[in-house]
């Protein structure tokens, strides 16, 4: 299930200040310390915050949230983003689709398309699409992670054999200067190969990634063709998009 509004507010405060004391949160939300501790415990159990003495702070910049948690976080937003992407993909197209829970939603949204050829290093995407008689699904070789993402040198070599119409990639964080960031350098290298071998690159990400700061650099946002998200990005990122003439698609509840 998605986060409650209060949990989302707690995360936003943590992103602004880095650390939140239990006493501070009880004053801000006018709740008992027991309720706030339960909130903190739930957010920490999901990997979104890290416990410290007297409160909690942001989660690690070197370790991603568990896949099972990422899959349910902001699920409705990811569905809307995916529907927005699917409207930009024509029939009879070739695609790369990489690792990520939002890219998995994109694969679901493509279900009514005709004659697509999809190359993916995401076994979840392959499982979702392989039964569709209108699609040809090609899976890369490589090392399989616990989240069923496929990575490694052989994955990169496989991707480089193709030149496709669209590369659909996810990301774990976007720095205010427009740098795209992720946690696993091996996943990043595959994503870089996808960018190099796709005629158009679509980045799909929910708004929480605008304030997440993993440590591995993928590229600058100017190297993609379109950003699909669910809320307006911060002004600095919008400026970078405008300067690079990158299209911005903001999916809302009316989509």
Secondary structure, 3 states (H helix, E strand, C coil): CCCCHHHHHHHHHHHHHCEEEHHHHHHHHCCCHHHHHHHHHHHHHCCCEEEECCEEEECCCCCCCCHHHHHHCCHHHHHHHHHHHHCCCCCCCEEEECCCHHHHHHHHHCCCCCCEEEEECEHHHHHHHCCCCCEEEEECCCEECCCCEEECHHHHHHHCCCCEEEEEEECCEECCCCEEEECCHHHHHHHHHHHHCEEEEEEECCHHHHHCCCCEEEEEHHHCCEEEECCCCCHHHHHHHHHHCCEEEECCCCC
